Amino acid sequence: MALADSARGLPNGGGGNASRSGVRAPPEPGTSGPGGGEGFPEIVELNVGGQVYVTRRGTVLSVPGSLLWRMFSQQEASELPRDSKGRFFLDRDGFLFRYVLDYLRDQELVLPERFPERSRLQKEAEYFQLPDLVRRLAAAPPAPTARFAGLLRDPSVCADEPPVGLSYLEAELPEAGGGGGGGGGPGLSASPTSSRSPSGGPLLAPSLSLDAGGPGTGRRSGYITIGYRGSYTIGRDAQADAKFRRVARITVCGKTALAKEVFGETLNESRDPDRPPERYTARYYLKFNFLEQAFDRLSEAGFRMAACSSTGTCAFAPEQGGPADDKIWTSYTEYVFCRE
């Protein structure tokens, strides 16, 4: 027996009582539609590919006719698949679903700069039957434009060459005996066909950024190093007694301006207060101790991991006042992030 049109594409089928004539308006949160929607709580927990999301039922019902709208208004809660903890399960990309959920909340598309998963996110939007989101993702993203010229090389730059599309002013070194600086000193005159620095690159002023956003945007290229000291204990039964990673503090090393841009109010500056923006520091640390949270902030700011290193030591627990047979492992790890 063929399913009704409104039931097509729903997990486990369902929705057989839905009308064939058109899409029904979503019911109010906490109520049930004529064809289903019974037994759903006001706060919905979703397990999407192993990533857990918590949202209001009204949010998943915000786009009539979408897959989620049909699941949570046309079916009963008992018909939908759940994980071992009772959360509604969707076998989709858990990372990309965050952007789908953001769209459901306010019907706007906001993606990080240089977002590399645009085509995959478009497929997710097609699966969840969100035509407006599909249309926005299919449109070509705006190309970055250079807003200024005369960029001079910043000492904190991690790229060998400036980004494509940026123009810069090269400085012409005067010939021997040529004029330029007052009092017979060596001078520099601006010229679009000038020579390069001794390293082979253009001479760039240290006060300006190589980021395409231009001056005043607070975005510049550079490095940030994240470090943490962790520990864990392994007892007699390594499987049962292992006490996994404990991170006491996450340190931040790099230029002050970059650290403040990425971590904002979560950055603790108490050990190195009033540090000038262009100076470097190795004494900042974060007010939270979740490494993944720090990685998320760096990724959203356009940073990518460039390198990492780690060292570890082992000591028997009695030396630390613990059980006789336990071993305590301590490690120090650093991750180097770069934004080009």
C-alpha positions in Angstrom: 0.0 0.0 0.0 1.5 3.3 -1.0 2.1 6.0 1.6 0.3 9.3 1.5 2.3 12.2 -0.1 2.8 13.9 3.3 4.4 10.8 4.7 7.1 10.4 2.1 10.6 10.8 3.4 9.6 10.4 7.1 11.6 8.1 9.3 9.7 4.8 9.9 7.0 6.0 7.5 4.1 7.4 9.5 1.8 10.3 8.8 -0.7 8.1 7.0 -3.6 10.3 8.2 -2.1 13.5 6.8 -4.1 15.3 4.1 -3.1 14.9 0.5 -4.4 18.3 -0.5 -1.7 20.4 1.0 0.6 21.2 3.9 -1.1 21.7 7.2 -0.2 24.6 9.4 2.0 23.7 12.4 0.3 23.2 15.7 1.1 25.4 18.7 3.9 24.0 20.9 2.6 21.6 23.4 -0.5 20.7 21.3 -1.1 17.9 18.8 -2.0 18.1 15.2 -4.9 16.1 13.7 -2.5 13.6 12.1 -0.2 13.1 15.0 2.3 15.1 17.1 1.3 13.4 20.4 3.6 12.8 23.3 6.3 15.4 22.4 7.8 17.5 25.2 8.2 21.2 25.0 12.0 20.9 25.2 13.2 18.4 22.5 16.6 16.5 22.7 18.0 15.4 19.4 20.9 13.1 18.8 22.2 13.9 15.3 25.0 11.6 14.2 26.3 11.4 17.8 26.0 15.2 18.5 23.4 16.2 21.0 21.2 19.2 20.5 18.6 20.6 22.8 15.9 23.0 21.4 12.2 23.9 21.7 9.6 22.0 19.8 8.5 25.2 18.3 11.9 25.6 16.7 11.8 22.3 14.8 8.2 23.2 13.7 9.2 26.7 12.5 9.3 25.7 8.8 6.0 24.1 7.7 6.4 21.3 5.3 10.0 20.5 6.2 11.1 17.0 7.3 11.4 18.0 11.0 8.0 19.7 10.9 6.4 16.5 9.5 8.3 14.3 12.0 7.2 16.3 15.1 3.7 17.3 14.0 2.5 14.5 11.8 3.9 11.5 13.7 3.6 10.4 17.3 6.7 10.5 19.6 6.6 6.7 20.0 7.0 6.3 16.2 10.4 8.1 15.9 13.7 6.4 16.5 15.5 7.1 19.7 19.0 6.4 21.1 19.8 4.5 24.3 19.0 7.6 26.4 15.7 8.4 24.9 16.8 11.2 22.6 15.3 11.5 19.1 17.9 10.1 16.7 18.7 11.4 13.2 21.4 9.6 11.2 22.9 12.8 9.7 26.0 14.9 10.0 26.0 16.2 13.6 28.5 19.0 12.9 26.6 20.5 10.0 23.2 20.2 11.8 24.2 23.2 14.0 23.8 25.5 11.0 20.4 23.9 10.1 19.2 24.4 13.6 20.4 28.1 13.6 18.4 28.6 10.4 15.3 27.1 12.0 15.6 29.5 14.9 15.6 32.8 12.9 15.4 31.8 9.2 18.8 33.4 8.5 21.9 31.9 7.1 25.1 32.8 9.0 28.3 30.9 8.2 31.9 31.3 9.4 34.3 33.0 7.1 36.0 30.7 4.6 33.4 28.0 5.3 34.6 24.9 3.4 31.5 22.7 3.8 29.0 24.7 1.8 28.1 22.0 -0.7 27.7 19.4 2.0 25.5 21.7 4.0 23.4 22.2 0.9 22.8 18.4 0.8 21.8 18.5 4.4 19.3 21.3 3.7 17.9 19.2 0.8 17.5 16.2 3.1 15.7 18.3 5.7 13.5 19.8 2.9 14.3 23.4 3.5 14.1 25.0 0.0 14.9 28.5 1.1 18.1 27.4 2.8 19.0 25.3 -0.3 18.5 28.4 -2.5 20.7 30.5 -0.2 23.5 27.9 -0.1 23.3 27.4 -3.9 24.0 31.1 -4.5 27.7 31.9 -4.9 29.2 33.4 -1.7 30.4 37.0 -2.0 34.0 37.2 -3.1 36.4 39.1 -0.8 37.5 42.5 -2.1 40.6 44.4 -1.2 39.7 47.7 0.5 43.2 49.2 0.7 46.6 49.2 -0.8 50.0 49.9 0.7 50.2 46.8 3.0 53.5 46.3 4.7 54.7 43.0 6.1 53.5 42.3 9.6 56.0 40.4 11.8 53.2 38.1 13.0 52.2 37.0 9.6 52.0 33.2 9.1 51.7 33.3 5.3 54.6 33.7 2.9 52.6 35.8 0.5 49.6 38.1 1.0 46.1 36.7 0.2 45.0 36.6 -3.5 43.1 39.7 -4.5 45.0 42.1 -2.3 47.1 44.9 -3.8 50.1 46.2 -2.0 52.6 49.0 -2.5 56.2 48.0 -2.9 58.9 50.4 -1.9 61.7 51.3 -4.3 65.2 51.3 -2.8 67.2 54.3 -4.1 70.2 53.8 -6.2 73.6 54.7 -4.7 73.9 58.4 -4.5 70.2 58.9 -5.2 68.1 61.4 -3.2 65.3 60.5 -0.9 65.9 61.0 2.8 66.8 64.4 4.3 70.4 65.1 5.2 71.8 62.6 2.6 70.3 59.6 4.5 68.9 56.7 2.5 65.3 57.3 1.5 62.4 55.2 0.2 60.0 56.4 -2.5 56.7 54.7 -3.3 56.6 53.1 -6.7 54.3 50.4 -8.2 57.4 48.9 -9.9 59.8 48.8 -7.0 62.2 46.3 -5.6 61.6 43.8 -2.9 63.0 43.3 0.5 66.2 41.2 1.1 64.1 38.2 1.8 62.4 38.4 -1.6 59.0 39.6 -0.4 57.4 43.0 -0.6 58.3 45.5 2.1 55.2 45.8 4.2 54.5 48.2 7.1 54.2 46.4 10.5 51.1 48.4 11.5 48.7 47.0 8.9 47.1 43.6 8.6 47.2 41.2 5.6 43.6 40.2 6.3 41.2 41.1 3.5 38.9 42.9 5.9 41.2 45.9 6.0 42.0 48.2 8.9 39.6 48.6 11.7 38.2 45.1 11.4 40.3 43.6 14.2 41.3 40.7 12.0 44.9 39.9 11.3 47.1 37.0 10.4 49.2 35.2 13.0 49.7 32.3 15.4 48.1 31.3 18.7 49.5 28.5 20.8 47.1 26.6 23.2 48.8 24.6 26.0 47.5 22.5 28.8 48.8 20.3 31.5 46.7 17.2 32.0 46.8 14.1 34.2 45.0 10.7 34.5 45.3 7.6 36.7 45.4 4.0 35.7 44.8 1.4 38.4 45.1 -2.4 38.4 42.2 -2.8 35.9 43.1 -0.3 33.2 39.7 -0.6 31.7 37.6 -0.1 34.8 39.7 2.2 36.9 41.1 4.6 34.3 40.4 8.2 35.3 40.6 10.1 32.1 42.0 13.4 31.0 41.9 16.1 33.7 42.7 19.6 32.4 43.6 22.0 35.2 44.2 25.1 33.0 44.4 26.1 29.3 47.1 28.6 28.6 47.2 31.0 25.6 50.4 32.3 24.0 50.6 34.8 21.2 49.9 38.4 20.3 47.6 40.1 22.8 45.3 41.5 20.1 44.8 38.1 18.5 44.1 36.4 21.8 41.5 39.0 22.8 39.8 38.8 19.4 39.4 35.0 19.6 38.5 34.5 23.2 37.1 37.8 24.3 35.6 37.7 27.9 36.7 34.1 28.4 40.3 35.2 28.4 41.9 35.7 31.9 44.5 38.4 31.8 45.1 38.7 35.6 48.7 37.3 35.3 49.7 39.8 32.6 47.4 42.8 32.9 47.4 45.9 30.6 49.4 44.2 28.0 49.6 46.4 24.8 47.8 44.9 21.8 50.9 44.5 19.7 53.0 42.8 22.4 53.3 39.1 22.9 52.4 37.1 26.0 52.7 33.6 27.4 50.8 34.2 30.6 47.1 34.4 29.6 44.8 31.5 30.3 41.1 30.6 29.7 38.3 30.8 32.2 37.0 27.4 31.0 38.9 24.1 30.8 37.3 22.4 27.8 39.8 22.0 25.0 37.0 21.5 22.4 35.5 24.8 23.4 38.8 26.5 22.7 39.2 24.7 19.4 35.6 25.8 18.4 36.4 29.4 19.0 39.7 29.2 17.0 37.9 27.5 14.1 35.1 30.0 14.0 37.8 32.8 13.9 39.4 31.3 10.8 42.3 29.5 12.5 43.6 26.1 11.5 45.9 23.8 13.4 49.5 23.9 12.1 51.3 21.7 14.6 51.2 20.0 18.0 53.5 18.4 20.5 53.2 16.6 23.8 55.4 15.2 26.6 54.4 12.8 29.4 55.7 11.4 32.6 54.6 8.6 34.9 54.8 8.3 38.7 53.4 5.7 41.1 50.5 6.9 43.2 52.1 6.4 46.6 54.5 9.2 45.8 51.5 11.4 45.4 49.5 10.0 48.4 47.4 7.7 46.3 46.7 3.9 46.2 49.8 1.7 46.1 49.1 0.0 42.7 48.0 3.1 40.8 50.1 5.0 38.3 49.6 8.7 37.7 50.4 10.0 34.2 50.9 13.7 33.6 51.5 15.4 30.3 52.0 18.8 28.8 50.6 19.4 25.3 50.7 22.4 23.0 48.6 23.1 19.8 49.8 25.7 17.3 47.0 27.4 15.3 47.6 29.7 12.4 45.3 32.1 10.5 46.5 33.0 7.0 
